[in-house]
Amino acid sequence: MAPQAAGSEAPGVTIRIPEGLLGWMKRETKLGNPALKKALEETGDPDLKQALDWSVAVNESIEKMVRGVPPFPCVREVLERLGARADILVVSATPGEALAREWKSTSSTVHAGDLGQEVGTKKQMLRQAAKYTQGQSLMIATRWATTRPPRPTIRTSSPSTLGRGGKLEAVLRGRIDRFFCGAFAGKYQEELLADFNRYLPAQPPWPVEEG
């Protein structure tokens, strides 16, 4: 018997393409449960019902599992320091209900803007920052792809290689102070980017087998 091709269906299994869901995703920009529920009520499409049931079940499972998880060190202090003088926008495709619950769990009194996938795509969320002038917006991101949005949207970014030397809070305070006094963008930011790049070499430091 010839081996099964990678990516093909298992014997006896037929994967049905949910055309109703695909069509809705092409039409809708706010890919969250509220918009999905509304579309289901309007159409009665079984594909949308299956997707909504699955999404609700996943969210309920996460709510039961994710409890008592504290924020990373210094998160609360940084949020309060930023929130005292700046607007905070949370850019995430996580459902708004889950984000609001996790935001509250930090015990921070800092208010965040609209939360979650119900607001729209990440690109749509990032456009909210376009109202700020040059040098007045700062993105704090967790991965390299996110730190490189279109320049007209986010003017400065802070990739993180923190966690070394036990001076995290002091470093973050220094970066925040630089941002507020207008000394973040430019040479300082480029030094941070270069430092971040050193942790992501094009070739890993371990041997890689060819093929």
PyMOL CGO cylinders between C-alpha atoms (Angstrom):
from pymol import cmd
from pymol.cgo import CYLINDER

trace = [
    CYLINDER, 0.00, 0.00, 0.00, 1.37, 3.42, -0.92, 0.3, 1, 1, 1, 1, 1, 1,
    CYLINDER, 1.37, 3.42, -0.92, 1.89, 5.82, 1.99, 0.3, 1, 1, 1, 1, 1, 1,
    CYLINDER, 1.89, 5.82, 1.99, -0.79, 8.46, 2.48, 0.3, 1, 1, 1, 1, 1, 1,
    CYLINDER, -0.79, 8.46, 2.48, 0.16, 11.88, 1.14, 0.3, 1, 1, 1, 1, 1, 1,
    CYLINDER, 0.16, 11.88, 1.14, 0.86, 14.54, 3.74, 0.3, 1, 1, 1, 1, 1, 1,
    CYLINDER, 0.86, 14.54, 3.74, -2.15, 16.74, 4.37, 0.3, 1, 1, 1, 1, 1, 1,
    CYLINDER, -2.15, 16.74, 4.37, -4.65, 14.33, 2.79, 0.3, 1, 1, 1, 1, 1, 1,
    CYLINDER, -4.65, 14.33, 2.79, -7.71, 13.04, 4.59, 0.3, 1, 1, 1, 1, 1, 1,
    CYLINDER, -7.71, 13.04, 4.59, -7.47, 9.93, 6.75, 0.3, 1, 1, 1, 1, 1, 1,
    CYLINDER, -7.47, 9.93, 6.75, -9.10, 6.76, 5.36, 0.3, 1, 1, 1, 1, 1, 1,
    CYLINDER, -9.10, 6.76, 5.36, -12.86, 6.88, 5.85, 0.3, 1, 1, 1, 1, 1, 1,
    CYLINDER, -12.86, 6.88, 5.85, -12.86, 10.54, 6.87, 0.3, 1, 1, 1, 1, 1, 1,
    CYLINDER, -12.86, 10.54, 6.87, -14.41, 13.27, 4.77, 0.3, 1, 1, 1, 1, 1, 1,
    CYLINDER, -14.41, 13.27, 4.77, -13.75, 16.87, 5.74, 0.3, 1, 1, 1, 1, 1, 1,
    CYLINDER, -13.75, 16.87, 5.74, -16.62, 19.11, 4.71, 0.3, 1, 1, 1, 1, 1, 1,
    CYLINDER, -16.62, 19.11, 4.71, -15.79, 22.71, 3.91, 0.3, 1, 1, 1, 1, 1, 1,
    CYLINDER, -15.79, 22.71, 3.91, -18.15, 25.03, 5.87, 0.3, 1, 1, 1, 1, 1, 1,
    CYLINDER, -18.15, 25.03, 5.87, -19.04, 27.31, 2.98, 0.3, 1, 1, 1, 1, 1, 1,
    CYLINDER, -19.04, 27.31, 2.98, -21.48, 29.32, 5.09, 0.3, 1, 1, 1, 1, 1, 1,
    CYLINDER, -21.48, 29.32, 5.09, -18.73, 30.16, 7.59, 0.3, 1, 1, 1, 1, 1, 1,
    CYLINDER, -18.73, 30.16, 7.59, -16.21, 31.01, 4.88, 0.3, 1, 1, 1, 1, 1, 1,
    CYLINDER, -16.21, 31.01, 4.88, -18.70, 33.34, 3.22, 0.3, 1, 1, 1, 1, 1, 1,
    CYLINDER, -18.70, 33.34, 3.22, -19.43, 35.10, 6.50, 0.3, 1, 1, 1, 1, 1, 1,
    CYLINDER, -19.43, 35.10, 6.50, -15.70, 35.57, 7.19, 0.3, 1, 1, 1, 1, 1, 1,
    CYLINDER, -15.70, 35.57, 7.19, -15.26, 37.24, 3.82, 0.3, 1, 1, 1, 1, 1, 1,
    CYLINDER, -15.26, 37.24, 3.82, -18.14, 39.65, 4.49, 0.3, 1, 1, 1, 1, 1, 1,
    CYLINDER, -18.14, 39.65, 4.49, -17.52, 40.42, 8.16, 0.3, 1, 1, 1, 1, 1, 1,
    CYLINDER, -17.52, 40.42, 8.16, -14.60, 42.32, 9.68, 0.3, 1, 1, 1, 1, 1, 1,
    CYLINDER, -14.60, 42.32, 9.68, -15.54, 41.87, 13.35, 0.3, 1, 1, 1, 1, 1, 1,
    CYLINDER, -15.54, 41.87, 13.35, -14.99, 38.14, 13.65, 0.3, 1, 1, 1, 1, 1, 1,
    CYLINDER, -14.99, 38.14, 13.65, -16.40, 37.66, 17.13, 0.3, 1, 1, 1, 1, 1, 1,
    CYLINDER, -16.40, 37.66, 17.13, -19.32, 35.84, 18.68, 0.3, 1, 1, 1, 1, 1, 1,
    CYLINDER, -19.32, 35.84, 18.68, -21.74, 38.82, 18.72, 0.3, 1, 1, 1, 1, 1, 1,
    CYLINDER, -21.74, 38.82, 18.72, -21.45, 39.30, 14.94, 0.3, 1, 1, 1, 1, 1, 1,
    CYLINDER, -21.45, 39.30, 14.94, -21.56, 35.53, 14.39, 0.3, 1, 1, 1, 1, 1, 1,
    CYLINDER, -21.56, 35.53, 14.39, -24.68, 35.19, 16.53, 0.3, 1, 1, 1, 1, 1, 1,
    CYLINDER, -24.68, 35.19, 16.53, -26.39, 38.03, 14.66, 0.3, 1, 1, 1, 1, 1, 1,
    CYLINDER, -26.39, 38.03, 14.66, -25.59, 36.43, 11.30, 0.3, 1, 1, 1, 1, 1, 1,
    CYLINDER, -25.59, 36.43, 11.30, -26.95, 33.09, 12.54, 0.3, 1, 1, 1, 1, 1, 1,
    CYLINDER, -26.95, 33.09, 12.54, -30.19, 34.71, 13.68, 0.3, 1, 1, 1, 1, 1, 1,
    CYLINDER, -30.19, 34.71, 13.68, -30.58, 36.35, 10.27, 0.3, 1, 1, 1, 1, 1, 1,
    CYLINDER, -30.58, 36.35, 10.27, -29.75, 33.29, 8.16, 0.3, 1, 1, 1, 1, 1, 1,
    CYLINDER, -29.75, 33.29, 8.16, -30.18, 30.15, 10.25, 0.3, 1, 1, 1, 1, 1, 1,
    CYLINDER, -30.18, 30.15, 10.25, -27.09, 28.80, 8.49, 0.3, 1, 1, 1, 1, 1, 1,
    CYLINDER, -27.09, 28.80, 8.49, -26.05, 25.46, 10.09, 0.3, 1, 1, 1, 1, 1, 1,
    CYLINDER, -26.05, 25.46, 10.09, -22.37, 26.22, 9.41, 0.3, 1, 1, 1, 1, 1, 1,
    CYLINDER, -22.37, 26.22, 9.41, -22.64, 29.39, 11.47, 0.3, 1, 1, 1, 1, 1, 1,
    CYLINDER, -22.64, 29.39, 11.47, -24.44, 27.51, 14.25, 0.3, 1, 1, 1, 1, 1, 1,
    CYLINDER, -24.44, 27.51, 14.25, -21.70, 24.89, 14.41, 0.3, 1, 1, 1, 1, 1, 1,
    CYLINDER, -21.70, 24.89, 14.41, -19.02, 27.60, 14.53, 0.3, 1, 1, 1, 1, 1, 1,
    CYLINDER, -19.02, 27.60, 14.53, -20.84, 29.56, 17.24, 0.3, 1, 1, 1, 1, 1, 1,
    CYLINDER, -20.84, 29.56, 17.24, -21.44, 26.47, 19.39, 0.3, 1, 1, 1, 1, 1, 1,
    CYLINDER, -21.44, 26.47, 19.39, -17.77, 25.54, 19.10, 0.3, 1, 1, 1, 1, 1, 1,
    CYLINDER, -17.77, 25.54, 19.10, -16.58, 29.07, 19.90, 0.3, 1, 1, 1, 1, 1, 1,
    CYLINDER, -16.58, 29.07, 19.90, -18.82, 29.35, 22.97, 0.3, 1, 1, 1, 1, 1, 1,
    CYLINDER, -18.82, 29.35, 22.97, -17.62, 25.95, 24.22, 0.3, 1, 1, 1, 1, 1, 1,
    CYLINDER, -17.62, 25.95, 24.22, -13.96, 26.95, 23.80, 0.3, 1, 1, 1, 1, 1, 1,
    CYLINDER, -13.96, 26.95, 23.80, -14.49, 30.23, 25.68, 0.3, 1, 1, 1, 1, 1, 1,
    CYLINDER, -14.49, 30.23, 25.68, -16.26, 28.42, 28.51, 0.3, 1, 1, 1, 1, 1, 1,
    CYLINDER, -16.26, 28.42, 28.51, -13.43, 25.90, 28.76, 0.3, 1, 1, 1, 1, 1, 1,
    CYLINDER, -13.43, 25.90, 28.76, -10.81, 28.64, 28.92, 0.3, 1, 1, 1, 1, 1, 1,
    CYLINDER, -10.81, 28.64, 28.92, -12.75, 30.49, 31.61, 0.3, 1, 1, 1, 1, 1, 1,
    CYLINDER, -12.75, 30.49, 31.61, -12.80, 27.33, 33.74, 0.3, 1, 1, 1, 1, 1, 1,
    CYLINDER, -12.80, 27.33, 33.74, -9.12, 26.56, 33.19, 0.3, 1, 1, 1, 1, 1, 1,
    CYLINDER, -9.12, 26.56, 33.19, -7.49, 29.99, 33.39, 0.3, 1, 1, 1, 1, 1, 1,
    CYLINDER, -7.49, 29.99, 33.39, -7.90, 31.13, 36.97, 0.3, 1, 1, 1, 1, 1, 1,
    CYLINDER, -7.90, 31.13, 36.97, -5.58, 32.69, 39.50, 0.3, 1, 1, 1, 1, 1, 1,
    CYLINDER, -5.58, 32.69, 39.50, -2.86, 33.42, 36.94, 0.3, 1, 1, 1, 1, 1, 1,
    CYLINDER, -2.86, 33.42, 36.94, -0.95, 36.52, 38.11, 0.3, 1, 1, 1, 1, 1, 1,
    CYLINDER, -0.95, 36.52, 38.11, 0.41, 39.09, 35.63, 0.3, 1, 1, 1, 1, 1, 1,
    CYLINDER, 0.41, 39.09, 35.63, 4.07, 39.08, 34.70, 0.3, 1, 1, 1, 1, 1, 1,
    CYLINDER, 4.07, 39.08, 34.70, 6.38, 40.94, 37.11, 0.3, 1, 1, 1, 1, 1, 1,
    CYLINDER, 6.38, 40.94, 37.11, 6.00, 44.74, 36.99, 0.3, 1, 1, 1, 1, 1, 1,
    CYLINDER, 6.00, 44.74, 36.99, 2.95, 44.65, 34.68, 0.3, 1, 1, 1, 1, 1, 1,
    CYLINDER, 2.95, 44.65, 34.68, 0.69, 46.27, 37.26, 0.3, 1, 1, 1, 1, 1, 1,
    CYLINDER, 0.69, 46.27, 37.26, 3.24, 48.98, 38.06, 0.3, 1, 1, 1, 1, 1, 1,
    CYLINDER, 3.24, 48.98, 38.06, 3.89, 49.72, 34.39, 0.3, 1, 1, 1, 1, 1, 1,
    CYLINDER, 3.89, 49.72, 34.39, 0.17, 49.94, 33.56, 0.3, 1, 1, 1, 1, 1, 1,
    CYLINDER, 0.17, 49.94, 33.56, -0.43, 52.35, 36.40, 0.3, 1, 1, 1, 1, 1, 1,
    CYLINDER, -0.43, 52.35, 36.40, 2.57, 54.47, 35.42, 0.3, 1, 1, 1, 1, 1, 1,
    CYLINDER, 2.57, 54.47, 35.42, 1.42, 54.61, 31.79, 0.3, 1, 1, 1, 1, 1, 1,
    CYLINDER, 1.42, 54.61, 31.79, -2.27, 54.98, 32.57, 0.3, 1, 1, 1, 1, 1, 1,
    CYLINDER, -2.27, 54.98, 32.57, -1.67, 58.06, 34.70, 0.3, 1, 1, 1, 1, 1, 1,
    CYLINDER, -1.67, 58.06, 34.70, -0.53, 60.04, 31.66, 0.3, 1, 1, 1, 1, 1, 1,
    CYLINDER, -0.53, 60.04, 31.66, -1.49, 58.11, 28.50, 0.3, 1, 1, 1, 1, 1, 1,
    CYLINDER, -1.49, 58.11, 28.50, -4.38, 56.34, 26.79, 0.3, 1, 1, 1, 1, 1, 1,
    CYLINDER, -4.38, 56.34, 26.79, -3.98, 52.56, 26.68, 0.3, 1, 1, 1, 1, 1, 1,
    CYLINDER, -3.98, 52.56, 26.68, -5.20, 50.51, 23.73, 0.3, 1, 1, 1, 1, 1, 1,
    CYLINDER, -5.20, 50.51, 23.73, -5.22, 46.71, 23.92, 0.3, 1, 1, 1, 1, 1, 1,
    CYLINDER, -5.22, 46.71, 23.92, -4.69, 45.10, 20.51, 0.3, 1, 1, 1, 1, 1, 1,
    CYLINDER, -4.69, 45.10, 20.51, -5.75, 41.46, 20.66, 0.3, 1, 1, 1, 1, 1, 1,
    CYLINDER, -5.75, 41.46, 20.66, -7.88, 38.94, 18.78, 0.3, 1, 1, 1, 1, 1, 1,
    CYLINDER, -7.88, 38.94, 18.78, -8.97, 37.39, 22.09, 0.3, 1, 1, 1, 1, 1, 1,
    CYLINDER, -8.97, 37.39, 22.09, -12.69, 37.73, 22.90, 0.3, 1, 1, 1, 1, 1, 1,
    CYLINDER, -12.69, 37.73, 22.90, -13.46, 40.96, 24.74, 0.3, 1, 1, 1, 1, 1, 1,
    CYLINDER, -13.46, 40.96, 24.74, -15.08, 39.18, 27.69, 0.3, 1, 1, 1, 1, 1, 1,
    CYLINDER, -15.08, 39.18, 27.69, -11.91, 37.15, 28.33, 0.3, 1, 1, 1, 1, 1, 1,
    CYLINDER, -11.91, 37.15, 28.33, -9.68, 40.21, 27.99, 0.3, 1, 1, 1, 1, 1, 1,
    CYLINDER, -9.68, 40.21, 27.99, -11.83, 42.22, 30.39, 0.3, 1, 1, 1, 1, 1, 1,
    CYLINDER, -11.83, 42.22, 30.39, -11.69, 39.39, 32.94, 0.3, 1, 1, 1, 1, 1, 1,
    CYLINDER, -11.69, 39.39, 32.94, -7.91, 39.06, 32.64, 0.3, 1, 1, 1, 1, 1, 1,
    CYLINDER, -7.91, 39.06, 32.64, -7.43, 42.84, 32.72, 0.3, 1, 1, 1, 1, 1, 1,
    CYLINDER, -7.43, 42.84, 32.72, -9.45, 43.00, 35.94, 0.3, 1, 1, 1, 1, 1, 1,
    CYLINDER, -9.45, 43.00, 35.94, -7.39, 40.16, 37.42, 0.3, 1, 1, 1, 1, 1, 1,
    CYLINDER, -7.39, 40.16, 37.42, -4.30, 42.39, 37.41, 0.3, 1, 1, 1, 1, 1, 1,
    CYLINDER, -4.30, 42.39, 37.41, -6.03, 44.41, 40.16, 0.3, 1, 1, 1, 1, 1, 1,
    CYLINDER, -6.03, 44.41, 40.16, -5.09, 47.49, 38.19, 0.3, 1, 1, 1, 1, 1, 1,
    CYLINDER, -5.09, 47.49, 38.19, -7.45, 50.45, 38.15, 0.3, 1, 1, 1, 1, 1, 1,
    CYLINDER, -7.45, 50.45, 38.15, -6.14, 51.55, 34.76, 0.3, 1, 1, 1, 1, 1, 1,
    CYLINDER, -6.14, 51.55, 34.76, -8.84, 51.86, 32.11, 0.3, 1, 1, 1, 1, 1, 1,
    CYLINDER, -8.84, 51.86, 32.11, -8.22, 50.34, 28.68, 0.3, 1, 1, 1, 1, 1, 1,
    CYLINDER, -8.22, 50.34, 28.68, -9.97, 51.18, 25.44, 0.3, 1, 1, 1, 1, 1, 1,
    CYLINDER, -9.97, 51.18, 25.44, -12.31, 48.85, 23.60, 0.3, 1, 1, 1, 1, 1, 1,
    CYLINDER, -12.31, 48.85, 23.60, -11.18, 45.26, 23.97, 0.3, 1, 1, 1, 1, 1, 1,
    CYLINDER, -11.18, 45.26, 23.97, -11.13, 42.16, 21.82, 0.3, 1, 1, 1, 1, 1, 1,
    CYLINDER, -11.13, 42.16, 21.82, -12.02, 40.63, 18.51, 0.3, 1, 1, 1, 1, 1, 1,
    CYLINDER, -12.02, 40.63, 18.51, -15.46, 42.26, 18.56, 0.3, 1, 1, 1, 1, 1, 1,
    CYLINDER, -15.46, 42.26, 18.56, -13.80, 45.61, 17.82, 0.3, 1, 1, 1, 1, 1, 1,
    CYLINDER, -13.80, 45.61, 17.82, -12.41, 44.34, 14.51, 0.3, 1, 1, 1, 1, 1, 1,
    CYLINDER, -12.41, 44.34, 14.51, -9.11, 43.12, 13.13, 0.3, 1, 1, 1, 1, 1, 1,
    CYLINDER, -9.11, 43.12, 13.13, -5.78, 44.04, 14.69, 0.3, 1, 1, 1, 1, 1, 1,
    CYLINDER, -5.78, 44.04, 14.69, -5.15, 46.42, 11.78, 0.3, 1, 1, 1, 1, 1, 1,
    CYLINDER, -5.15, 46.42, 11.78, -8.43, 48.18, 12.56, 0.3, 1, 1, 1, 1, 1, 1,
    CYLINDER, -8.43, 48.18, 12.56, -7.50, 48.42, 16.23, 0.3, 1, 1, 1, 1, 1, 1,
    CYLINDER, -7.50, 48.42, 16.23, -4.08, 49.84, 15.41, 0.3, 1, 1, 1, 1, 1, 1,
    CYLINDER, -4.08, 49.84, 15.41, -5.65, 52.57, 13.28, 0.3, 1, 1, 1, 1, 1, 1,
    CYLINDER, -5.65, 52.57, 13.28, -7.01, 54.06, 16.50, 0.3, 1, 1, 1, 1, 1, 1,
    CYLINDER, -7.01, 54.06, 16.50, -3.43, 55.08, 17.33, 0.3, 1, 1, 1, 1, 1, 1,
    CYLINDER, -3.43, 55.08, 17.33, -3.17, 57.05, 14.09, 0.3, 1, 1, 1, 1, 1, 1,
    CYLINDER, -3.17, 57.05, 14.09, -4.94, 59.98, 15.76, 0.3, 1, 1, 1, 1, 1, 1,
    CYLINDER, -4.94, 59.98, 15.76, -1.82, 60.64, 17.83, 0.3, 1, 1, 1, 1, 1, 1,
    CYLINDER, -1.82, 60.64, 17.83, 0.91, 62.79, 16.35, 0.3, 1, 1, 1, 1, 1, 1,
    CYLINDER, 0.91, 62.79, 16.35, 4.49, 61.77, 15.64, 0.3, 1, 1, 1, 1, 1, 1,
    CYLINDER, 4.49, 61.77, 15.64, 6.26, 60.42, 18.72, 0.3, 1, 1, 1, 1, 1, 1,
    CYLINDER, 6.26, 60.42, 18.72, 3.12, 60.31, 20.87, 0.3, 1, 1, 1, 1, 1, 1,
    CYLINDER, 3.12, 60.31, 20.87, 2.30, 56.62, 20.52, 0.3, 1, 1, 1, 1, 1, 1,
    CYLINDER, 2.30, 56.62, 20.52, 4.29, 53.64, 21.76, 0.3, 1, 1, 1, 1, 1, 1,
    CYLINDER, 4.29, 53.64, 21.76, 3.63, 49.99, 20.97, 0.3, 1, 1, 1, 1, 1, 1,
    CYLINDER, 3.63, 49.99, 20.97, 4.66, 47.38, 23.52, 0.3, 1, 1, 1, 1, 1, 1,
    CYLINDER, 4.66, 47.38, 23.52, 4.61, 44.04, 21.72, 0.3, 1, 1, 1, 1, 1, 1,
    CYLINDER, 4.61, 44.04, 21.72, 5.41, 40.42, 22.51, 0.3, 1, 1, 1, 1, 1, 1,
    CYLINDER, 5.41, 40.42, 22.51, 6.75, 39.30, 19.15, 0.3, 1, 1, 1, 1, 1, 1,
    CYLINDER, 6.75, 39.30, 19.15, 8.84, 40.71, 16.33, 0.3, 1, 1, 1, 1, 1, 1,
    CYLINDER, 8.84, 40.71, 16.33, 6.12, 40.74, 13.65, 0.3, 1, 1, 1, 1, 1, 1,
    CYLINDER, 6.12, 40.74, 13.65, 3.92, 42.91, 15.85, 0.3, 1, 1, 1, 1, 1, 1,
    CYLINDER, 3.92, 42.91, 15.85, 6.64, 45.47, 16.48, 0.3, 1, 1, 1, 1, 1, 1,
    CYLINDER, 6.64, 45.47, 16.48, 6.83, 46.30, 12.78, 0.3, 1, 1, 1, 1, 1, 1,
    CYLINDER, 6.83, 46.30, 12.78, 3.42, 47.75, 11.87, 0.3, 1, 1, 1, 1, 1, 1,
    CYLINDER, 3.42, 47.75, 11.87, 3.06, 50.39, 9.13, 0.3, 1, 1, 1, 1, 1, 1,
    CYLINDER, 3.06, 50.39, 9.13, 4.89, 53.48, 10.30, 0.3, 1, 1, 1, 1, 1, 1,
    CYLINDER, 4.89, 53.48, 10.30, 1.90, 55.84, 9.88, 0.3, 1, 1, 1, 1, 1, 1,
    CYLINDER, 1.90, 55.84, 9.88, 0.01, 53.76, 12.46, 0.3, 1, 1, 1, 1, 1, 1,
    CYLINDER, 0.01, 53.76, 12.46, 2.51, 53.30, 15.28, 0.3, 1, 1, 1, 1, 1, 1,
    CYLINDER, 2.51, 53.30, 15.28, 5.41, 55.70, 15.48, 0.3, 1, 1, 1, 1, 1, 1,
    CYLINDER, 5.41, 55.70, 15.48, 7.61, 53.98, 18.06, 0.3, 1, 1, 1, 1, 1, 1,
    CYLINDER, 7.61, 53.98, 18.06, 7.90, 50.43, 19.33, 0.3, 1, 1, 1, 1, 1, 1,
    CYLINDER, 7.90, 50.43, 19.33, 9.57, 48.71, 22.24, 0.3, 1, 1, 1, 1, 1, 1,
    CYLINDER, 9.57, 48.71, 22.24, 10.67, 45.12, 21.55, 0.3, 1, 1, 1, 1, 1, 1,
    CYLINDER, 10.67, 45.12, 21.55, 11.56, 43.36, 24.76, 0.3, 1, 1, 1, 1, 1, 1,
    CYLINDER, 11.56, 43.36, 24.76, 14.66, 41.45, 25.76, 0.3, 1, 1, 1, 1, 1, 1,
    CYLINDER, 14.66, 41.45, 25.76, 13.99, 42.17, 29.41, 0.3, 1, 1, 1, 1, 1, 1,
    CYLINDER, 13.99, 42.17, 29.41, 14.31, 39.79, 32.31, 0.3, 1, 1, 1, 1, 1, 1,
    CYLINDER, 14.31, 39.79, 32.31, 18.06, 39.92, 32.65, 0.3, 1, 1, 1, 1, 1, 1,
    CYLINDER, 18.06, 39.92, 32.65, 19.90, 41.11, 35.73, 0.3, 1, 1, 1, 1, 1, 1,
    CYLINDER, 19.90, 41.11, 35.73, 16.95, 41.53, 38.08, 0.3, 1, 1, 1, 1, 1, 1,
    CYLINDER, 16.95, 41.53, 38.08, 16.46, 45.21, 37.16, 0.3, 1, 1, 1, 1, 1, 1,
    CYLINDER, 16.46, 45.21, 37.16, 13.27, 44.87, 35.15, 0.3, 1, 1, 1, 1, 1, 1,
    CYLINDER, 13.27, 44.87, 35.15, 11.20, 47.50, 36.91, 0.3, 1, 1, 1, 1, 1, 1,
    CYLINDER, 11.20, 47.50, 36.91, 13.98, 50.08, 36.78, 0.3, 1, 1, 1, 1, 1, 1,
    CYLINDER, 13.98, 50.08, 36.78, 14.51, 49.47, 33.06, 0.3, 1, 1, 1, 1, 1, 1,
    CYLINDER, 14.51, 49.47, 33.06, 10.81, 49.79, 32.31, 0.3, 1, 1, 1, 1, 1, 1,
    CYLINDER, 10.81, 49.79, 32.31, 10.54, 52.98, 34.35, 0.3, 1, 1, 1, 1, 1, 1,
    CYLINDER, 10.54, 52.98, 34.35, 13.43, 54.41, 32.37, 0.3, 1, 1, 1, 1, 1, 1,
    CYLINDER, 13.43, 54.41, 32.37, 11.83, 53.55, 29.04, 0.3, 1, 1, 1, 1, 1, 1,
    CYLINDER, 11.83, 53.55, 29.04, 8.50, 55.02, 30.06, 0.3, 1, 1, 1, 1, 1, 1,
    CYLINDER, 8.50, 55.02, 30.06, 10.15, 58.23, 31.26, 0.3, 1, 1, 1, 1, 1, 1,
    CYLINDER, 10.15, 58.23, 31.26, 12.03, 58.50, 27.96, 0.3, 1, 1, 1, 1, 1, 1,
    CYLINDER, 12.03, 58.50, 27.96, 8.78, 58.13, 26.06, 0.3, 1, 1, 1, 1, 1, 1,
    CYLINDER, 8.78, 58.13, 26.06, 7.01, 60.83, 28.06, 0.3, 1, 1, 1, 1, 1, 1,
    CYLINDER, 7.01, 60.83, 28.06, 9.86, 63.30, 27.65, 0.3, 1, 1, 1, 1, 1, 1,
    CYLINDER, 9.86, 63.30, 27.65, 10.14, 62.64, 23.89, 0.3, 1, 1, 1, 1, 1, 1,
    CYLINDER, 10.14, 62.64, 23.89, 13.53, 60.88, 24.03, 0.3, 1, 1, 1, 1, 1, 1,
    CYLINDER, 13.53, 60.88, 24.03, 12.47, 57.39, 22.98, 0.3, 1, 1, 1, 1, 1, 1,
    CYLINDER, 12.47, 57.39, 22.98, 12.22, 57.52, 19.18, 0.3, 1, 1, 1, 1, 1, 1,
    CYLINDER, 12.22, 57.52, 19.18, 15.38, 57.73, 17.13, 0.3, 1, 1, 1, 1, 1, 1,
    CYLINDER, 15.38, 57.73, 17.13, 18.76, 56.48, 18.27, 0.3, 1, 1, 1, 1, 1, 1,
    CYLINDER, 18.76, 56.48, 18.27, 17.49, 54.94, 21.53, 0.3, 1, 1, 1, 1, 1, 1,
    CYLINDER, 17.49, 54.94, 21.53, 14.77, 52.99, 19.78, 0.3, 1, 1, 1, 1, 1, 1,
    CYLINDER, 14.77, 52.99, 19.78, 17.15, 51.77, 17.10, 0.3, 1, 1, 1, 1, 1, 1,
    CYLINDER, 17.15, 51.77, 17.10, 19.51, 50.50, 19.81, 0.3, 1, 1, 1, 1, 1, 1,
    CYLINDER, 19.51, 50.50, 19.81, 16.62, 48.51, 21.33, 0.3, 1, 1, 1, 1, 1, 1,
    CYLINDER, 16.62, 48.51, 21.33, 15.76, 47.06, 17.94, 0.3, 1, 1, 1, 1, 1, 1,
    CYLINDER, 15.76, 47.06, 17.94, 19.38, 46.08, 17.32, 0.3, 1, 1, 1, 1, 1, 1,
    CYLINDER, 19.38, 46.08, 17.32, 19.57, 44.44, 20.75, 0.3, 1, 1, 1, 1, 1, 1,
    CYLINDER, 19.57, 44.44, 20.75, 16.36, 42.55, 20.03, 0.3, 1, 1, 1, 1, 1, 1,
    CYLINDER, 16.36, 42.55, 20.03, 17.70, 41.36, 16.68, 0.3, 1, 1, 1, 1, 1, 1,
    CYLINDER, 17.70, 41.36, 16.68, 20.74, 39.86, 18.37, 0.3, 1, 1, 1, 1, 1, 1,
    CYLINDER, 20.74, 39.86, 18.37, 18.40, 37.46, 20.15, 0.3, 1, 1, 1, 1, 1, 1,
    CYLINDER, 18.40, 37.46, 20.15, 16.87, 36.41, 16.82, 0.3, 1, 1, 1, 1, 1, 1,
    CYLINDER, 16.87, 36.41, 16.82, 19.83, 35.44, 14.61, 0.3, 1, 1, 1, 1, 1, 1,
    CYLINDER, 19.83, 35.44, 14.61, 19.20, 34.36, 11.03, 0.3, 1, 1, 1, 1, 1, 1,
    CYLINDER, 19.20, 34.36, 11.03, 20.99, 31.11, 11.83, 0.3, 1, 1, 1, 1, 1, 1,
    CYLINDER, 20.99, 31.11, 11.83, 20.48, 29.36, 15.19, 0.3, 1, 1, 1, 1, 1, 1,
    CYLINDER, 20.48, 29.36, 15.19, 23.56, 28.66, 17.34, 0.3, 1, 1, 1, 1, 1, 1,
    CYLINDER, 23.56, 28.66, 17.34, 22.99, 24.88, 17.12, 0.3, 1, 1, 1, 1, 1, 1,
    CYLINDER, 22.99, 24.88, 17.12, 23.75, 22.56, 14.16, 0.3, 1, 1, 1, 1, 1, 1,
    CYLINDER, 23.75, 22.56, 14.16, 20.97, 22.25, 11.60, 0.3, 1, 1, 1, 1, 1, 1,
    CYLINDER, 20.97, 22.25, 11.60, 20.71, 19.14, 9.44, 0.3, 1, 1, 1, 1, 1, 1,
    CYLINDER, 20.71, 19.14, 9.44, 20.12, 19.72, 5.74, 0.3, 1, 1, 1, 1, 1, 1,
    CYLINDER, 20.12, 19.72, 5.74, 17.01, 18.26, 4.14, 0.3, 1, 1, 1, 1, 1, 1,
]
cmd.load_cgo(trace, "trace")
